[in-house]
C-alpha cells in the first residue's frame, strides 16, 4: 500500500464510521491500494443490519466483483460484546487502474450459509484446546485449559500453563511457535504475562506462574465467516481461589491474501476489587504480549525493526513493530511473523525486548510500571502479521502503516 495514502485512509474511514443509521451513503471509503486492506469498521448504534443475510461491499461506479463483508459483534469498553452494536469486516483487494478514493456501498444478499469446512471452522481438540482451520489448513489453537508438559520437573511451577495460543501455523502449514522450550520453560506460544504484579502490598509473578495463575472463565464469541474468524474469551487471574483480574481477549483472524495473514488481538484487563501494579523486567522490559518462535537455526534468524535489520538483541527499546523471519521446519522457504502495535496503544510506542534465540516481547507498562485502579479497563491492541518469505523492511513498513491507519479509523474508540 502506498505510504502517502495513509492519512486519507484515516480521514475517510473515520467519516464512513459515522454514516447514517439507515445505511445511506458509502459504507466504506479507502484510497487506491496496492495490496489487500484488512479493515474492521464499527457500525453506528441503531444502524440496520440483518445478520441472517450474506453481506457484500459493492464499489460504486465499477463493474468489478463485490467484496465479501462480514458482520461480527463489536467490542465494549470492558472487553465484553457490545450489546447490539456490530462491526463490519472486509478485506479490500486492489483494483487495477483505480485512482484516488474508492467508495463502497453495502448490499445484503441471500441468507448466510452455515460455516463450511471449506472455509473457517472451529473444532474442539479436547476439553482444553480449541482449534481453528481455514479449509483443511490449520491456523492456530487456543489453549483455554491447563496444559502440562511432563518433561518439565514436577516441582517446577512452569510445568503447567493455560490461556495461550499455540501452535500458530504459517501459510504452508509450518509451526511458527513453541511451548515449554528447554531454555525457558515459561515461554508458551503467544501469551500475555508480567513478571511483577503488585496487589495489596504483596508481589506476584505471572511470568513464572508460582503464586498467581490465569484460568479460563467463559467464551464470549465464536464465529466463522467468509472474511474472518472471531474468537473472544474471558479469563481470570487467580491467587488461590480468589479472582483478582478480569482478562478478555478477542482474536480476529482474516483470510490469507498476498502471501500473508492478519491476526488482530484486542485485549482488556480489569482489576477486580483492589489496585494492581504491573511492571516489566528490570533492564529488559518484558512483561505484556510475547511471541515465542519455533526452533530454527539461530544464525538464519532475521529480526527487523523500523530502523532495519538488527544484529544485536534489543532490550528496553521503544518500537511500533518488529518481525522475526527464518526457515521453519516443514516450510519450503523462509517465513515469519511480525507484531504490530496499535497507534492507540498507551504510551505508544511501548518498549520491547527482542531475542534472536526466538522471542519478541512487547513490554508495557515497562520497567517503571504503573498501578491500575479496580473497575477501570486497560485496553491493548496488536496485529500478528504472518507471512511467507523474508519480506524485508520496506514491505513491513507498508503493512504496518496500513494497519495503523485502519485501526485509527475503524476502532470506534
C-alpha positions as CSV (number, residue, x, y, z in Angstrom):
1,X,0.0,0.0,0.0
2,X,1.4,3.4,-0.9
3,X,2.6,5.2,2.3
4,X,1.2,8.6,1.2
5,X,-2.3,7.1,1.2
6,X,-2.4,6.6,5.0
7,X,-3.7,10.0,6.1
8,X,-6.6,9.9,3.6
9,X,-7.4,6.4,4.7
10,X,-7.7,7.6,8.3
11,X,-9.9,10.5,7.4
12,X,-12.2,8.7,5.0
13,X,-12.8,5.7,7.2
14,X,-13.5,8.0,10.2
15,X,-16.1,9.7,8.1
16,X,-17.8,6.4,7.0
17,X,-17.9,5.1,10.6
18,X,-20.4,7.9,11.2
19,X,-22.7,7.0,8.3
20,X,-26.5,7.4,8.7
21,X,-28.2,4.8,10.8
22,X,-30.4,3.9,7.8
23,X,-27.3,2.8,5.9
24,X,-27.4,5.7,3.4
25,X,-24.1,6.9,1.9
26,X,-20.9,5.0,1.3
27,X,-20.2,2.2,3.8
28,X,-16.5,2.3,3.3
29,X,-14.1,4.6,1.5
30,X,-10.4,3.8,1.0
31,X,-7.7,5.3,-1.1
32,X,-6.2,3.3,-4.0
33,X,-4.4,0.3,-2.6
34,X,-1.6,-1.8,-3.9
35,X,-2.3,-4.7,-1.5
36,X,-5.4,-6.1,0.2
37,X,-6.5,-4.0,3.2
38,X,-8.0,-5.9,6.2
39,X,-10.4,-3.5,7.9
40,X,-12.9,-3.5,10.7
41,X,-15.3,-0.7,11.0
42,X,-17.7,-0.2,13.9
43,X,-21.3,0.5,12.7
44,X,-23.1,3.3,14.5
45,X,-25.6,2.4,17.2
46,X,-29.0,1.9,15.6
47,X,-27.8,1.1,12.1
48,X,-29.9,-1.5,10.4
49,X,-28.2,-4.9,10.0
50,X,-29.6,-8.3,9.3
51,X,-27.0,-10.9,10.3
52,X,-29.0,-13.7,8.7
53,X,-28.1,-12.2,5.2
54,X,-24.7,-12.5,3.5
55,X,-23.2,-9.1,3.1
56,X,-21.2,-7.6,0.3
57,X,-19.5,-4.3,-0.5
58,X,-20.1,-3.0,-4.0
59,X,-17.7,-0.4,-5.4
60,X,-19.6,2.5,-6.7
61,X,-19.4,3.0,-10.4
62,X,-17.4,-0.1,-11.0
63,X,-18.3,-3.5,-12.6
64,X,-15.7,-5.3,-10.6
65,X,-16.8,-8.2,-8.4
66,X,-18.3,-7.4,-5.0
67,X,-16.1,-7.6,-1.9
68,X,-17.4,-10.1,0.7
69,X,-18.2,-8.5,4.1
70,X,-19.0,-9.9,7.5
71,X,-20.9,-8.7,10.5
72,X,-19.5,-9.6,13.9
73,X,-20.1,-8.3,17.4
74,X,-18.5,-5.0,18.4
75,X,-16.3,-4.8,21.5
76,X,-17.5,-2.9,24.5
77,X,-15.0,-0.8,26.6
78,X,-14.9,-3.6,29.2
79,X,-14.0,-6.2,26.6
80,X,-17.4,-7.9,26.5
81,X,-19.7,-8.0,23.4
82,X,-21.2,-4.5,22.9
83,X,-24.9,-5.3,23.0
84,X,-26.5,-4.9,19.6
85,X,-23.6,-3.0,18.1
86,X,-21.7,-4.6,15.2
87,X,-18.5,-4.4,13.3
88,X,-18.2,-4.8,9.5
89,X,-15.1,-6.8,8.5
90,X,-13.8,-6.7,4.9
91,X,-10.6,-7.5,3.0
92,X,-10.5,-4.9,0.2
93,X,-8.4,-6.1,-2.7
94,X,-6.5,-3.7,-5.1
95,X,-8.2,-2.9,-8.4
96,X,-6.1,-2.3,-11.5
97,X,-6.5,1.2,-12.8
98,X,-8.0,2.5,-9.6
99,X,-7.2,6.2,-8.8
100,X,-7.9,8.4,-5.8
101,X,-10.7,7.3,-3.4
102,X,-12.6,4.1,-3.8
103,X,-16.1,4.1,-2.3
104,X,-18.1,1.0,-1.4
105,X,-21.8,0.6,-0.6
106,X,-23.1,-2.3,1.5
107,X,-25.6,-4.7,0.0
108,X,-27.3,-7.6,1.7
109,X,-27.6,-10.8,-0.3
110,X,-29.1,-14.2,0.3
111,X,-29.2,-16.0,3.6
112,X,-25.8,-16.6,5.1
113,X,-24.8,-20.2,4.6
114,X,-23.8,-22.2,7.7
115,X,-20.0,-22.5,8.3
116,X,-18.4,-24.9,5.9
117,X,-15.3,-27.0,6.3
118,X,-14.2,-25.4,3.0
119,X,-13.8,-22.1,5.0
120,X,-13.0,-21.1,8.5
121,X,-14.2,-23.6,11.2
122,X,-13.5,-24.3,14.8
123,X,-13.1,-27.7,16.4
124,X,-12.6,-28.8,20.0
125,X,-9.5,-30.9,20.0
126,X,-10.1,-32.0,23.6
127,X,-11.5,-30.4,26.8
128,X,-8.6,-27.9,27.0
129,X,-7.9,-26.9,23.3
130,X,-9.9,-25.3,20.6
131,X,-8.5,-25.4,17.0
132,X,-9.2,-23.1,14.0
133,X,-8.9,-24.2,10.4
134,X,-9.3,-22.5,7.1
135,X,-10.4,-25.3,4.9
136,X,-8.0,-28.2,5.6
137,X,-5.3,-25.8,6.6
138,X,-4.6,-25.4,10.3
139,X,-4.4,-21.8,11.5
140,X,-4.0,-21.8,15.3
141,X,-5.0,-23.5,18.6
142,X,-6.3,-21.6,21.6
143,X,-5.4,-23.5,24.8
144,X,-8.1,-22.4,27.3
145,X,-7.5,-25.2,29.8
146,X,-4.4,-26.3,31.7
147,X,-1.6,-27.8,29.5
148,X,1.1,-29.8,31.3
149,X,4.5,-30.8,29.9
150,X,5.7,-33.9,31.6
151,X,9.3,-33.1,30.6
152,X,9.3,-30.1,33.0
153,X,10.2,-31.2,36.6
154,X,7.1,-31.9,38.7
155,X,8.1,-29.4,41.3
156,X,8.6,-26.5,38.8
157,X,5.7,-24.0,38.7
158,X,6.3,-23.6,35.0
159,X,5.2,-27.2,34.2
160,X,1.5,-26.2,33.6
161,X,0.1,-23.3,31.7
162,X,-3.3,-22.1,30.4
163,X,-4.9,-19.3,28.3
164,X,-2.5,-19.0,25.4
165,X,-2.2,-19.6,21.6
166,X,-0.2,-22.5,20.3
167,X,0.5,-23.7,17.7
168,X,0.3,-20.8,15.3
169,X,0.8,-22.1,11.8
170,X,2.5,-20.4,8.8
171,X,0.8,-20.4,5.4
172,X,2.5,-23.6,4.3
173,X,1.5,-25.5,7.5
174,X,4.7,-25.0,9.3
175,X,4.5,-24.4,13.1
176,X,5.8,-20.9,14.0
177,X,5.5,-21.1,17.8
178,X,6.9,-23.2,20.6
179,X,5.9,-24.1,24.2
180,X,7.9,-25.2,27.2
181,X,11.3,-24.8,25.5
182,X,14.3,-26.1,27.5
183,X,15.9,-22.7,27.7
184,X,12.8,-21.0,29.1
185,X,10.1,-23.4,30.3
186,X,7.7,-20.5,30.9
187,X,7.5,-19.4,27.3
188,X,4.4,-20.7,25.5
189,X,3.4,-19.6,22.0
190,X,1.6,-16.3,22.0
191,X,0.9,-15.4,25.7
192,X,0.3,-12.4,28.0
193,X,2.3,-12.3,31.2
194,X,4.0,-10.0,33.6
195,X,7.0,-10.8,36.0
196,X,6.0,-8.2,38.6
197,X,2.4,-8.0,39.8
198,X,1.7,-6.0,42.9
199,X,-1.5,-6.4,44.9
200,X,-2.2,-5.1,48.4
201,X,1.5,-4.8,49.2
202,X,2.4,-8.3,48.0
203,X,4.5,-9.3,45.0
204,X,3.2,-11.9,42.5
205,X,4.9,-13.4,39.4
206,X,2.6,-14.3,36.5
207,X,5.7,-14.9,34.4
208,X,6.8,-17.9,36.4
209,X,3.2,-18.9,37.4
210,X,4.1,-19.7,41.0
211,X,1.7,-17.7,43.2
212,X,-0.7,-16.4,40.6
213,X,-2.3,-18.1,37.6
214,X,-4.5,-17.5,34.6
215,X,-7.7,-19.6,34.3
216,X,-10.4,-19.9,31.7
217,X,-13.8,-18.4,32.7
218,X,-16.1,-18.4,29.6
219,X,-16.4,-18.0,25.9
220,X,-17.7,-14.6,24.7
221,X,-17.9,-15.1,21.0
222,X,-17.0,-17.8,18.5
223,X,-17.8,-17.1,14.8
224,X,-16.6,-18.2,11.4
225,X,-17.4,-16.4,8.3
226,X,-16.3,-15.6,4.7
227,X,-13.9,-12.9,5.7
228,X,-12.6,-13.8,9.1
229,X,-12.9,-16.0,12.2
230,X,-13.6,-14.3,15.5
231,X,-12.9,-15.8,18.9
232,X,-13.4,-14.0,22.2
233,X,-12.6,-15.4,25.6
234,X,-12.7,-14.3,29.2
235,X,-10.1,-15.5,31.7
236,X,-9.2,-14.5,35.2
237,X,-6.0,-14.1,37.2
238,X,-6.4,-16.1,40.4
239,X,-4.5,-16.0,43.7
240,X,-5.6,-19.3,45.1
241,X,-9.3,-19.3,44.6
242,X,-9.7,-15.5,44.5
243,X,-10.0,-13.8,41.2
244,X,-8.0,-10.6,41.2
245,X,-8.1,-9.6,37.5
246,X,-10.5,-10.0,34.6
247,X,-8.8,-10.7,31.3
248,X,-10.7,-10.6,28.0
249,X,-9.1,-11.4,24.6
250,X,-10.6,-11.0,21.1
251,X,-8.9,-12.8,18.2
252,X,-9.8,-11.7,14.6
253,X,-8.3,-14.0,12.0
254,X,-8.5,-12.8,8.4
255,X,-8.2,-14.9,5.2
256,X,-4.7,-15.2,3.9
257,X,-4.0,-12.9,0.9
258,X,-0.9,-11.6,-0.8
259,X,1.2,-14.3,0.9
260,X,0.2,-13.1,4.4
261,X,-2.4,-13.5,7.1
262,X,-3.5,-10.9,9.7
263,X,-4.5,-11.9,13.2
264,X,-5.8,-9.0,15.3
265,X,-5.5,-9.3,19.0
266,X,-7.7,-6.9,21.1
267,X,-7.4,-7.3,24.9
268,X,-8.9,-5.8,28.0
269,X,-7.8,-6.2,31.7
270,X,-9.9,-5.0,34.7
271,X,-8.6,-5.2,38.3
272,X,-11.5,-6.7,40.3
273,X,-11.5,-5.1,43.7
274,X,-8.0,-3.8,44.6
275,X,-5.5,-1.7,42.7
276,X,-3.0,-3.8,40.7
277,X,0.6,-2.7,39.8
278,X,2.2,-4.1,36.7
279,X,5.9,-3.7,36.0
280,X,8.3,-5.2,33.4
281,X,11.6,-6.9,34.0
282,X,14.5,-4.7,35.1
283,X,16.7,-3.6,32.2
284,X,14.8,-5.7,29.7
285,X,11.1,-4.5,29.8
286,X,9.4,-7.8,29.1
287,X,6.0,-8.1,30.6
288,X,2.9,-8.0,28.4
289,X,2.4,-9.6,25.0
290,X,5.0,-12.2,24.0
291,X,5.6,-14.4,20.9
292,X,7.9,-17.4,21.3
293,X,9.0,-18.8,17.9
294,X,9.6,-22.4,17.0
295,X,13.0,-23.9,16.8
296,X,15.1,-22.8,13.8
297,X,18.8,-22.1,13.0
298,X,19.6,-19.0,15.1
299,X,22.2,-18.0,12.6
300,X,19.5,-17.8,9.9
301,X,17.1,-15.8,12.1
302,X,16.4,-12.3,11.0
303,X,14.8,-9.7,13.3
304,X,13.7,-6.5,11.5
305,X,12.5,-3.3,13.2
306,X,11.7,0.2,11.6
307,X,15.4,1.1,11.5
308,X,16.2,-2.0,9.5
309,X,17.6,-5.5,10.2
310,X,19.3,-5.9,13.6
311,X,22.3,-8.0,14.5
312,X,22.1,-7.5,18.3
313,X,19.2,-8.1,20.7
314,X,17.3,-5.0,21.7
315,X,16.4,-4.6,25.4
316,X,14.0,-1.9,26.7
317,X,13.7,-0.4,23.2
318,X,10.7,1.7,22.0
319,X,9.3,0.2,18.8
320,X,6.0,0.3,16.9
321,X,6.7,-3.1,15.3
322,X,9.2,-5.9,14.9
323,X,9.4,-9.0,12.8
324,X,11.2,-12.4,13.1
325,X,11.8,-14.4,10.0
326,X,13.7,-17.7,9.5
327,X,13.4,-21.1,7.8
328,X,11.0,-23.2,10.0
329,X,10.7,-26.9,9.8
330,X,8.3,-28.1,7.1
331,X,8.3,-24.8,5.1
332,X,9.6,-24.6,1.5
333,X,11.4,-21.3,2.3
334,X,11.7,-18.6,4.8
335,X,8.6,-17.3,6.7
336,X,7.9,-15.4,9.8
337,X,5.6,-13.3,11.9
338,X,5.6,-9.7,13.0
339,X,3.9,-8.0,15.9
340,X,2.3,-4.6,15.0
341,X,1.4,-2.3,17.9
342,X,-1.8,-0.3,17.6
343,X,-1.3,3.5,17.4
344,X,-3.9,3.8,20.1
345,X,-1.7,1.8,22.5
346,X,-1.0,3.6,25.7
347,X,2.5,5.2,25.9
348,X,3.0,4.5,22.2
349,X,5.4,3.2,21.1
350,X,6.0,0.8,24.0
351,X,9.4,-0.7,24.9
352,X,10.3,-4.1,23.7
353,X,12.8,-6.9,24.3
354,X,13.9,-8.8,21.1
355,X,15.9,-12.0,21.3
356,X,17.5,-13.8,18.3
357,X,17.2,-17.1,20.1
358,X,13.5,-16.8,19.3
359,X,11.2,-14.4,21.2
360,X,9.6,-10.9,20.7
361,X,8.3,-9.3,23.9
362,X,6.2,-6.1,23.9
363,X,6.8,-4.6,27.3
364,X,4.1,-2.5,28.8
365,X,3.9,-0.5,31.1
366,X,7.6,-1.1,31.1
367,X,10.3,-1.1,33.8
368,X,8.9,1.9,35.7
369,X,5.5,0.2,36.0
370,X,2.0,1.6,36.7
371,X,-0.8,1.0,39.1
372,X,-4.3,0.4,37.8
373,X,-7.5,1.0,39.8
374,X,-10.2,-1.6,40.2
375,X,-13.1,-1.5,37.7
376,X,-11.1,0.6,35.2
377,X,-10.4,-1.2,31.9
378,X,-6.9,-1.5,30.4
379,X,-7.0,-1.8,26.6
380,X,-4.1,-3.2,24.5
381,X,-4.4,-4.0,20.8
382,X,-2.0,-5.6,18.3
383,X,-1.8,-7.4,15.0
384,X,0.3,-10.5,14.4
385,X,1.1,-10.5,10.7
386,X,2.1,-13.9,9.4
387,X,4.0,-14.0,6.0
388,X,5.8,-16.1,3.6
389,X,9.4,-15.2,2.7
390,X,11.8,-12.8,4.2
391,X,9.7,-9.8,3.2
392,X,12.2,-7.0,4.1
393,X,11.9,-3.6,5.9
394,X,10.0,-1.7,3.2
395,X,7.2,-4.2,2.9
396,X,6.9,-4.4,6.7
397,X,6.7,-0.6,7.0
398,X,4.0,-0.5,4.4
399,X,2.0,-3.2,6.1
400,X,2.3,-1.6,9.4
401,X,1.2,1.8,8.0
402,X,-1.9,0.2,6.5
403,X,-2.7,-1.5,9.8
404,X,-2.2,1.7,11.8
405,X,-4.4,3.8,9.6
406,X,-7.2,1.3,9.6
407,X,-7.1,1.0,13.4
408,X,-7.3,4.7,13.9
409,X,-10.3,4.9,11.6
410,X,-12.2,1.8,12.3
411,X,-11.8,1.0,16.0
412,X,-14.7,3.2,17.1
413,X,-12.8,4.1,20.3
